[in-house]
Amino acid sequence: MSVLTCEIENGVAVATLNRPERHNALSPELICRLADLFDALAKDDAVRVVVLTGAGDKTFCSGGDLELSLPLLSGARGPETEWDDRIVADRSLVFRASLKGETFPKPVIAAINGHCLAGGFELMLGTDIRIAAEHAVFGLPEAKHALIPFAGALARITRQLPQTLAMEMLLTGDTVPVARMAAFGLVNRVVPVADVLPAALEIARRIAANGPVAVEAIKMVVTEAIGRPLAEGYALETRAMDRVMATEDAREGPRAFMERRKPVYHGR
């Protein structure tokens, strides 16, 4: 059984962390496969949106595997498998698997089917839209294990949550219920667990129907403009405008609207 599955249909890729017996913890194999998958999906013109979820109805992702991954990264154990070897040779795999670093070009929707903890929380912070189950809890318990979050949370969290709440979560390691996360806008919707993936897919299909070059440009500018002076953000926006307005899709969209028909976009 693969630790990661991916199905692609009508421009939407659904990637599932598939270790429910270990709360979908990020093992070395899962880390490598997830990094490889993100690399492949970024280059795949047939994919316009990615939905990321976890297997089962208990946990979205519990973070790095405390038996396998964290001891490998701390040096408490040596590499024993090909996956271990890859991570020891290139720890950027850990970051790429968490969407840390260069902006992933396509929208990513997190279908949070359960608890979202540690590295799973960090992975969620790298997504663009989040649908969460009513029973989900969120947390960054690393400090309880004498560790720190290192897959993006320390840089991202105060851009998405108030600093006081972020510091409470980071320093105590305590979990927070989904209702509190929703109140601060960290998740878009809270739904029964059976509705999490369908709700995420419904949004994904609506995005996939839009102009793909425009969608990627919107994500790039909004993401890259964070923390920059307005003048730099405006410059990014104007460069994106020039690129998008020169595409065939930018002509097709208004033309289809005026002709009262569904547009046909080709991503160019």
C-alpha positions in Angstrom: 0.0 0.0 0.0 1.4 3.3 -1.0 2.0 5.9 1.7 0.8 8.6 -0.7 -1.8 8.4 -3.4 -2.7 10.9 -6.1 -5.7 11.0 -8.5 -6.1 13.6 -11.3 -9.5 14.4 -12.9 -10.6 17.4 -14.8 -7.6 19.5 -13.8 -7.9 18.7 -10.1 -5.2 16.5 -8.4 -6.2 14.9 -5.1 -3.2 13.9 -3.0 -3.8 11.7 0.1 -1.4 11.1 2.9 -2.0 7.4 3.4 -0.6 6.3 6.8 -3.8 6.3 8.9 -2.4 3.6 11.2 0.3 6.2 12.2 -2.0 9.2 12.1 -0.6 10.1 8.6 2.7 11.0 10.2 5.4 12.1 7.8 7.8 9.2 7.5 11.0 9.5 5.4 9.3 7.7 2.6 6.2 9.9 2.7 8.4 13.0 2.9 10.3 12.0 -0.2 7.2 11.0 -2.1 5.4 14.2 -1.2 8.3 16.4 -2.3 8.5 14.5 -5.6 4.8 14.7 -6.1 4.7 18.5 -5.6 7.6 18.8 -8.0 5.7 16.8 -10.6 2.4 18.5 -10.1 4.0 22.0 -10.4 5.2 21.0 -13.9 2.0 19.2 -15.1 -0.1 21.4 -17.3 -3.0 19.0 -16.9 -3.2 20.0 -13.2 -4.7 23.3 -12.3 -5.5 22.8 -8.6 -4.3 20.5 -5.9 -6.4 19.1 -3.0 -4.4 17.7 -0.1 -6.0 15.5 2.5 -5.3 12.6 4.9 -6.6 9.0 4.9 -9.3 8.1 7.4 -11.4 10.4 9.5 -9.3 11.0 12.6 -6.1 12.8 11.4 -5.1 15.1 8.6 -1.4 14.8 9.5 0.2 14.5 12.9 3.6 15.8 11.7 7.0 14.2 11.4 7.2 10.6 12.5 8.7 10.7 16.0 10.1 7.1 15.5 11.6 7.5 12.1 11.9 11.0 10.8 12.9 13.2 13.8 15.6 10.8 15.0 17.0 10.7 11.5 17.2 14.5 11.4 18.6 14.8 14.9 21.3 12.2 14.3 19.8 9.9 16.9 19.7 7.1 14.3 21.5 6.6 11.0 20.1 6.1 7.6 18.7 2.6 7.0 16.6 2.9 3.8 16.8 4.6 0.5 14.4 7.2 1.8 16.6 7.9 4.8 19.6 8.2 2.4 17.8 10.8 0.3 16.9 13.0 3.2 20.4 12.8 4.7 21.8 13.8 1.4 19.3 16.5 0.7 17.3 17.9 3.6 15.5 20.3 1.2 13.2 17.4 0.6 11.7 18.0 4.0 11.1 21.7 3.1 9.7 20.9 -0.4 7.3 18.4 1.2 6.0 21.1 3.4 5.6 23.8 0.7 8.4 25.8 2.4 10.5 27.9 0.1 9.8 28.7 -3.5 6.1 29.4 -4.0 4.2 26.4 -5.3 2.6 27.8 -8.5 -0.8 26.3 -8.3 -3.6 26.7 -5.7 -3.5 24.1 -2.9 -6.7 23.3 -0.9 -6.3 21.5 2.4 -9.1 19.1 3.1 -8.4 18.8 6.9 -10.2 15.6 7.8 -9.0 15.5 11.4 -6.2 16.6 13.7 -3.7 18.9 12.2 -0.5 18.9 14.3 3.2 19.8 14.1 4.5 19.3 10.6 0.9 18.7 9.4 0.1 22.2 10.8 3.1 23.6 9.0 2.0 21.9 5.7 -1.4 23.4 6.1 0.1 26.9 6.5 1.5 26.5 3.0 -1.9 25.9 1.5 -4.2 28.6 0.1 -7.7 27.5 1.1 -8.7 25.2 4.0 -11.8 23.1 4.7 -11.7 21.6 8.2 -13.7 18.9 10.0 -15.8 19.8 13.0 -13.7 17.6 15.3 -10.3 18.8 14.1 -7.8 20.3 16.5 -4.7 22.2 15.6 -1.3 22.5 17.4 2.4 22.9 17.3 3.6 20.5 20.1 7.3 20.6 19.1 8.5 22.4 22.2 7.1 19.5 24.3 9.6 17.3 22.6 12.5 19.8 22.9 12.2 20.5 19.2 11.1 23.5 17.1 8.9 23.8 14.1 11.3 24.0 11.1 9.0 23.4 8.1 7.8 27.0 7.7 5.7 27.7 10.8 8.0 30.1 12.6 8.1 32.3 9.5 4.5 32.0 8.4 2.3 31.7 11.5 2.3 35.3 12.6 1.3 36.3 9.0 -1.8 34.1 9.4 -2.7 34.4 13.1 -2.3 37.1 15.8 1.1 37.0 17.4 -0.2 36.4 20.9 -2.2 33.3 19.8 0.8 32.1 17.7 3.2 32.4 20.7 0.7 30.6 23.0 0.5 27.7 20.6 4.3 27.6 19.9 5.5 28.0 23.5 2.9 25.8 25.3 2.5 23.2 22.6 -1.2 23.0 23.5 -3.8 22.2 20.9 -6.5 24.6 19.8 -10.0 23.6 18.6 -11.1 24.3 15.1 -13.7 26.9 16.1 -11.0 29.1 17.5 -8.9 28.7 14.3 -12.0 29.5 12.2 -12.7 32.6 14.3 -9.2 34.0 13.3 -9.7 33.0 9.7 -7.1 30.2 9.6 -9.7 27.9 8.0 -12.3 28.9 5.4 -15.1 26.5 6.4 -15.9 24.0 9.2 -18.0 21.1 8.1 -18.9 17.6 9.2 -16.0 15.2 8.4 -18.0 13.4 5.6 -18.3 16.8 3.8 -14.7 17.9 4.0 -13.4 16.4 0.8 -16.6 17.1 -1.2 -16.5 20.7 -0.1 -12.8 21.0 -1.0 -13.4 19.4 -4.4 -16.3 21.8 -5.1 -14.1 24.8 -4.6 -11.3 23.1 -6.6 -13.5 22.5 -9.6 -14.6 26.2 -9.6 -11.0 27.3 -9.6 -10.0 24.8 -12.3 -12.7 26.3 -14.6 -11.0 29.7 -14.4 -8.1 30.9 -16.6 -5.0 28.9 -15.4 -2.5 31.6 -16.2 -4.5 34.2 -14.4 -5.0 31.9 -11.4 -1.3 31.2 -11.1 -0.5 34.9 -11.5 -2.9 35.9 -8.8 -1.4 33.4 -6.3 2.2 34.4 -7.2 1.6 38.1 -6.7 -0.5 37.8 -3.5 2.1 35.4 -2.0 5.2 37.2 -3.1 3.9 40.6 -2.1 3.5 39.6 1.6 5.8 41.7 3.7 7.0 43.9 0.8 6.5 47.6 0.5 3.4 48.5 -1.5 5.5 49.9 -4.3 7.2 46.5 -4.8 3.8 44.7 -4.6 2.4 47.0 -7.2 5.4 46.3 -9.5 4.8 42.5 -9.1 1.2 43.1 -10.0 2.0 45.1 -13.1 4.4 42.6 -14.4 1.8 39.9 -13.9 -0.8 42.1 -15.7 1.6 42.4 -18.7 2.1 38.6 -18.8 -1.6 37.7 -18.4 -3.0 40.3 -20.8 -0.7 39.0 -23.6 -2.2 35.5 -23.4 -4.8 33.9 -25.7 -6.9 33.2 -22.6 -7.2 36.9 -21.8 -8.9 37.4 -25.1 -11.0 34.3 -24.8 -12.5 35.1 -21.4 -14.2 38.5 -22.3 -15.1 37.2 -25.8 -16.9 34.1 -24.3 -18.8 36.3 -21.8 -20.0 38.6 -24.6 -21.0 35.6 -26.7 -22.8 34.1 -23.7 -20.9 30.8 -23.9 -18.6 28.9 -21.6 -14.9 29.9 -22.2 -12.4 27.4 -23.3 -9.0 28.1 -21.7 -5.7 26.6 -22.9 -3.3 28.1 -20.4 -1.5 30.3 -22.9 
